[in-house]
Amino acid sequence: MSPSREPWDIFFRDAVTDALVPGTRVLDVGAGLRIDRSKGNVEDPSRAWIKPLVAKVTYQVMDPVDTYHPDIVGDVMAMPQIPDGSYDAVFCLAVLEHVPRPWDAMAEMLRVLKPGGVLVGYVPFLSPYHGMPGYYGDFFRYTAEGIRALCGGFEDVKVQAVRGPIETIAHLLPGILGGRIMSSLARRIDGVRHASGMQVSGHHFIAKKPVVS
C-alpha cells in the first residue's frame, strides 16, 4: 500500500523521520507510536514503516502503569526519575487529552529534552470520548491556539490540522455511519469545498526546545 498523500499524513511522516535520527535517545510517552505490542496496548500495522527507524535509536516507552510492560513506569506530569536533558526527541501522541494537568506534562517534557530536542505530538479537537476506565480518563480537547499556548516554552512550533470539517463530522458518527466509505466521500467534499482548517478532528504538532547559549 502506498503511503497517504494527505497533508496531515505527510506532516506526521516527515516529523517522525526527522526526529528518529540514528544514535539518538527517544522517549515515547504512552507508546503512541503504536509500533510494539510488547510495550503498549495497541500496535498499528500501518506504522510498520517506523520500525526500521526506531531500530537505529535508543527507544524507550513510558506509561503510568506496568500493565503493558513499558521501559519506564512514570507520570508525564512529574518525571523525577528522568534527569534534565535526557532525550533528543519525545513523542506524545494522543496522550495530552488524557492528562489532568497538560501544562505540567508539557513543562516536564521540555525539561527532559536536550537543548535543540524536538517534541512530536498529536491531540484531538472534534473527537469522540475515548477514556479507558481503570487506565485513563478523557479530560481535554485542543484548538491550534490551545496547542501554541501549551508550547509556550518551546520554539519553532508547527501545527497541522487532521481531516477537514465534513470528514470530521463523518468521523464523529457511530458505527458504520462513520466507516471508510462515508469518510472517503466526506474527504472528497472537503477537497472540493477547500474548507478552512478550523473545524477538524485534531492536530499534529512539532516543537523544539530552545538552545541556550
Order of alpha helices (4+ residues) and beta strands (2+ residues): alpha-beta-alpha-beta-beta-beta-alpha-beta-alpha-beta-alpha-alpha-beta
